Amino acid sequence: ICRSCQGESPYASRDAGFKASTAPLPEGLKVIPVDEAEGKTAVHDMTRIVPGESKGPEFRKNHDFTAHDICRLQMIGKNHIYVDEGDIPEGEWVHENEAARTFGRIMAGDGICTDGEPKEGKVTLLAEHDGLLVSDLEMMNRFNFVPDVMVAARKNGSLVKEGTRIAGTRAIPLYLSRDNFSRAVSALNGDPLFKVLPLQRKKVGILITGDEVFNGLIDDKFESVITAKVQALGCEVVRSVIKPDNREEIRDAALSLLNEGCDLIITTAGMSVDPDDVTRHGLVDAGVSDLLYGAPVLPGTMLLLAKAGDARVIGVPACALFFKTTSLDLVLPKVIAGQEITRSDLAALADGGYCMECKVCTFPKCPFGK
């Protein structure tokens, strides 16, 4: 009988092949009362939790229990323990530590290392240097779809410091079936799941546009805003220029900054729909390529991203003068880290791209851009 006749979808789906695992244990693993633990060996780390104070292994794998340990086991809630009778078939089962060790080794790409040996069945991955965390989200989902394994990570695109914990992975049961272990390894394709891109020390040129600023009708406030943001990411402002709403002058100024060696040009204002907003046209006249205009982010929808040879170009809408945090803050670290940004990447910003406009801004420790 076909699927349709059974009232099911006629199409195969990813969920169709998924069955929740009951995580059976090897036959060679025996449960004994804690009173019989003396002379036995721990087959896994055993956790002690003191609420509000500490959490960590009270006993490590391969610890030989003595009579004095029985009370300690009872204090951490252990009335029974596992012991290895010595006949667990290695070809059929993988211990949680070995699984976590393997997963961590494969997942760690450039700028990532593991925090030593597994603890309580888990391996923690750390950033080896400051930079931008980049995760393969499709691979992560594929891995987590395998029964009895998991990986959890910080948000893709987060700025991280050296030594920051960025992810953790483990097998969920004490012993993982060889089949699920192989499926999990295959899901990783032998490729790193995580990497940290170092922030490049860009030479920044700031191009401020607007007749009102050029003619001295109002004081410029953009230079200090942009300078503070790029310097916080380790970049140097080479020069800042102010030009009127004239596409030829904007073109010439952009070309001049490029000729001076700027590898990141940030233009301000002139990105909206008014007839005087010609900054984008001036950049096109300067020969920028791969132009992306508009992002599903509020504030900062009129964002522009482009390239000029090896240099990158960001067009910042005027709203960045009023709002402390805009779309610029979401893309600037990625541009400085040298990450390619596509239309799909911008589209993905929509989920979490609506700023709460809090009275006290706590970005990036907030939902914006998450």
Summary of the structure (lengths in Angstrom):
residues: 370
radius of gyration: 27.8
end to end distance: 45.4
largest distance: 88.3
contacts: 1143
relative contact order: 0.09
helix: 28%
strand: 27%
